[in-house]
Amino acid sequence: MPPSYWLLRHSVVMCLLLHSLVLMTLCFHHAATSCSKRCYCSESEGPAGGKTMRCSNLRLTEIPQDIPNDTRRLYLDYNLLTSIPSNAFQDLPLLAELDLSHNDLAVLEPGAFRGLGASLQFLDLSSNQLSTLDPEAFEGLRARSNLTGNPWHCDCRLQTALPRLDLEPVSLTGIVCQTSEPEDSGAQGVPFLLAKDLDLCVVLKKTTDVAMLVTMFGWFTMVISYLVYYVRHNQEDARRHLEYLKSLPSRQGKSEESSTISTVV
């Protein structure tokens, strides 16, 4: 066959391969940027534009797995979410706004918002069932947050966690104590951040001090008991040894007397 035939055949094969590669790229791009099932997506122009994905009021019990990675605003409000697992949003590098309000969230696992530290500007966690915060869940997050409408339990654990959060300080004013420990601390109904003189760790400190005193008293009692036993034991040994020494001359005297009698005889 002429060389032109082989050249034409080679060109056709290369064109088909190139066409397949383009189709595969388009399919992957579509899968990555298409809207999640049951949710509604829209695009807006401008510097603050981008993709908005609304999954509100769908009775969702878990975070959708097919969220487009170019999503900038994600609304998951009015659902049935009870927890946010680790790395739930790590594939959303452009996400600037996240609405998780009006769910049943009680647990935010460590790393729940991992990967959003550089992009997220606003986080809505209002009207959930959060009672405390784990700083590891907000790893590197500096977003402005809405934390109102949660049954916050203000105790030593929460008080020590707050300084470790990088959230905007104004966000923490939304933590209003529904319950507290101790109950008579006067924290109930008070925004926790504004109660500057409140020390909920004082009970823990007192408990720790009492435990240390009890432990020290126990060790002291053990040492004294050992010393008393040691002294009494040594006294008993000394008494027996002394009695033994006292018995030695009398025996020696008796032996000398018997030897004298035998000599006279």
Stockholm file with secondary structure:
# STOCKHOLM 1.0

chainA/1-265         MPPSYWLLRHSVVMCLLLHSLVLMTLCFHHAATSCSKRCYCSESEGPAGGKTMRCSNLRLTEIPQDIPNDTRRLYLDYNLLTSIPSNAFQDLPLLAELDLSHNDLAVLEPGAFRGLGASLQFLDLSSNQLSTLDPEAFEGLRARSNLTGNPWHCDCRLQTALPRLDLEPVSLTGIVCQTSEPEDSGAQGVPFLLAKDLDLCVVLKKTTDVAMLVTMFGWFTMVISYLVYYVRHNQEDARRHLEYLKSLPSRQGKSEESSTISTVV
#=GR chainA/1-265 SS CCHHHHHHHHHHHHHHHHHHHHHHHHHHHHHHHSCCTTCEEEEECSTTCEEEEECTTSCCSSCCSCCCTTEEEEECCSSCCCEECTTTTTTCTTCCEEECCSSCCCEECTTTTTTCTTTCCEEECCSSCCCCCCGGGGTTCCCEEECCSSCEEESHHHHHHGGGCCSCGGGGGGCBEEEESSGGGSCTTSBGGGCTTCCTTHHHHHHHHHHHHHHHHHHHHHHHHHHHHHHHHHHHHHHHHHHHHHHHHHHHHHHHHHHHHHHHC
#=GC SS_cons         CCHHHHHHHHHHHHHHHHHHHHHHHHHHHHHHHSCCTTCEEEEECSTTCEEEEECTTSCCSSCCSCCCTTEEEEECCSSCCCEECTTTTTTCTTCCEEECCSSCCCEECTTTTTTCTTTCCEEECCSSCCCCCCGGGGTTCCCEEECCSSCEEESHHHHHHGGGCCSCGGGGGGCBEEEESSGGGSCTTSBGGGCTTCCTTHHHHHHHHHHHHHHHHHHHHHHHHHHHHHHHHHHHHHHHHHHHHHHHHHHHHHHHHHHHHHHHC
//
